[in-house]
Amino acid sequence: MSGEERTALNWFRDNHYKNLEKLAAEELSSVKYHSIISELCTKKLEEFLDKNPSANVTAEDLIDAVAAEARRMVPNEVKQKLIDETVKHLNDYFDKLGPRRFEQATSLDRLLYTQLKEYPVDSKKFLAINRWRSYLASFTPDQLQKLPLVKSPEVSTLVKAVLEASRPQEKQEVKQKMTPKEAETVQVEGEVDLPQQLLNLLDKESEFDSIQLATKLNIAHQKVIGAVKSLLTHEGLIDTSDVVVKDFELSKEGKEITATGSHEFNVFQAVGKDGIDQAGLKIPNAKVGMSKAMANGWVALEKSEKGNRLVRKVAEVKDDVQHDLKLVLEGKVNQVSADSIQQLKKRKLISETTTKGLKVKKGPNFKTTLEKPELDLTAEMLSSGTWQTKTFKKYNFDALGVLPASGHFHPLLKVRSEFRQIFLEMGFSEMPTNRYVESSFWNFDALFQPQQHPARDAHDTFFISDPAISTKFPEDYLQKVKDVHSKGGYGSIGYEYDWKVEEAQKNVLRTHTTAVSARQLHLLAQNEFKPAKMFSIDRVFRNETLDATHLAEFHQVEGVVAERNLSLGHVIGLFTEFFRKCGIENLRFKPTYNPYTEPSMEIFAYHEGFKKWVEIGNSGLFRPEMLLPMGLPPDVNVAGFGLSLERPTMIRYGISNIRELFGPKVNLEMIYKNPICRLDKE
């Protein structure tokens, strides 16, 4: 809205506010509503122009502005009634015209159809609108765009009413004035799409600049560029060349100076004719302003025993900095000297901006109508001969074909494969891990974990209801485990409690893959002992509270080494080599407690991203109370270590929430798009 139109609207609001209130309170149809406002504004405009004879405001300008203002004042409960009244009027209008209306479809039909496309119209109540919408729905987008342009006073009023009624809360800004030449070449927004507007403009003029056109049409420059690029897809339609426009933009400080003056000028003003004590100079940016004012020779600093005092050295000064910044702000950079520009840039009051645009000219195949090129040559075209007048899209033999559908590796599978390869390179063999359901005997008792341990409670472990128990155990081994728990042995006093086989028979979802290790070590002890290195990577289950770092189902990586006279030093060396192959070299080991290992160690690695030590695993030497009942020789020690698969995967792929990596909330796009390999290794 221009300044003069705003002045007229403010005058109308101040002098005839009661008229606006009355209009807003009445439940009028939009057509009647607009008619009343037109009559009212035409009368009141004469009164306004008598008092403002130089104002360049038409009746239509004031009508649109006042209509929008009154519409904003309509109570919410009335707005829906206004829309319904408008639709009823539209239905009556189409019903009066009858079937002939379909044969005379125009650009106004397209506007109405687009505006009411999503509006829920009762098809039984408004038959004429329903028939009209069904008819226009049969048009293709290209056919709708090619409907003839018309200007019917009656239908134009109806279009305006529908636009107002269906968008009652939007501000109806009056369009900026255009010169007669611009009005001929540029269609009203909504009548023709932007690419067509550009073709119409080129038809009248030989060329245009995208930057200047965006400013003239008051639209974003990128919209113009997008429209030009869409025209470039039609071979030979237009030609373009690059345009680079350099300009300057004021910084926040620069904008403040245009309003309040430069810092040095403000200091000069504050000093005054009589001077001022330096301590009394309390204005914004006083230090910078004093330095600049002294450098310019405007003020001087006199030192005395009483203190420093600022005095003027000249009677008057001109604030050239503010003057130059205002010229830059108004786009008159050519009136500012090169030295001044450099000084403003040095003080960071302005910055240079570069805008890349396009100069557009007619191409050798220029025309004002766009035809979508045909993609296929059909039998119908050949038989009718229409292929001779058709434009066909050229084949692009350099284009990539459609990628075939294929599977995708989950990040967990990639890291699992990497860990598995490291174990195999170090001479480990893989243990069978197909038992998700395990008896409490192998999951807890065989590991010398007492039956009253908190980990065996329902709040930590998932118990199976069907089948609820297991009954097949090696009887002699079962008895030895019972004895070492209840009575002790092998140099241990045990736990000295009444061990119950019923508790050991309960089936659970395994809480760790150490249950697999226990089975394999027992199997190893049944024959003549041979050193062994074994590993497993598979799922385990715990009754955890779900959060960003915990799941009830996750993966555990476990390694087991059985060897005669194995020491803690050997174990640390083994762990160091394993994690070195994983790309982790800065390790620390901290003593800890585990029910079935002694000594036990937590493994920490220094995380460069977090800048702190992070726990990455647990380890230790299995206790004699676990190994000797199995039948392993007394001089055989077994070392075990374990870590989760999820934590290193999250670190390597930059995932902060475990639920985004594994489980029902995983975004499949993450799996499709994650890198096929990582570049975190040399």
Number of C-alpha atoms within 10 A of each C-alpha: 14 15 9 15 18 16 16 23 20 15 13 21 16 10 11 12 14 11 15 19 13 11 19 21 14 13 15 19 21 28 22 14 19 21 15 15 20 19 12 14 22 15 12 16 19 13 12 18 15 10 10 15 10 9 15 12 19 12 15 13 21 23 23 19 23 24 23 19 18 20 24 17 15 21 13 11 8 14 22 14 16 25 23 16 20 25 24 17 18 22 19 16 16 18 17 12 11 12 13 10 15 15 7 10 18 18 19 20 20 19 17 18 18 14 15 17 12 8 12 7 16 10 11 9 11 16 16 22 24 15 17 20 17 11 12 17 13 10 11 9 10 11 10 19 17 14 15 11 13 12 10 10 9 9 16 13 15 22 20 15 24 25 20 23 23 20 15 20 16 12 13 19 12 17 12 10 10 12 7 8 9 14 11 12 17 19 17 11 11 11 15 17 13 18 20 19 19 24 24 19 19 20 16 13 12 10 17 17 17 23 21 14 15 16 11 12 15 11 11 12 18 13 14 22 18 13 16 22 14 11 19 15 11 16 14 14 18 22 19 18 10 11 15 12 10 10 14 18 16 21 14 11 13 23 18 14 21 18 10 11 18 23 24 25 23 20 27 26 14 17 21 13 14 8 18 17 15 18 10 11 16 11 12 11 13 17 15 12 19 25 15 18 20 18 12 11 11 20 23 18 17 13 11 8 5 7 10 14 18 25 20 21 14 12 10 10 11 8 13 13 21 21 16 20 28 19 15 20 17 9 13 12 17 9 10 14 10 11 9 14 21 12 13 18 16 11 12 14 21 24 16 11 10 10 11 13 20 19 17 20 20 19 14 11 11 18 16 15 10 15 11 12 12 13 11 9 11 10 10 10 14 11 9 9 11 10 16 9 8 14 12 13 14 10 8 7 7 6 7 7 7 6 6 6 6 6 8 13 12 17 23 20 13 15 18 19 12 13 19 18 12 17 19 14 12 13 11 19 17 15 19 14 15 9 14 16 18 22 26 26 25 21 27 25 23 28 22 25 19 21 21 11 10 11 16 20 13 12 13 16 19 20 23 15 10 7 11 12 19 15 11 8 13 8 9 11 15 17 14 19 24 23 18 23 26 18 16 17 16 14 9 12 13 18 17 13 13 12 20 11 15 12 16 22 19 19 23 25 22 25 27 22 26 24 22 22 24 20 16 15 21 19 13 18 17 11 10 8 15 11 12 15 20 20 24 23 23 19 21 18 22 21 18 14 12 12 11 11 13 15 19 17 17 19 21 20 22 25 25 25 20 22 16 14 12 16 13 16 8 12 18 19 10 15 17 18 15 19 17 13 15 15 12 14 14 13 18 16 16 12 14 15 14 18 14 22 22 17 16 24 22 19 24 18 18 17 14 8 7 8 8 10 15 14 17 18 18 22 29 24 24 23 20 22 24 24 24 20 22 23 18 23 13 12 10 17 21 25 26 23 22 23 19 19 22 24 17 15 19 18 12 13 14 9 14 13 13 21 18 16 22 18 13 8 10 13 13 12 8 13 16 15 9 14 12 11 9 10 6 7 6 4
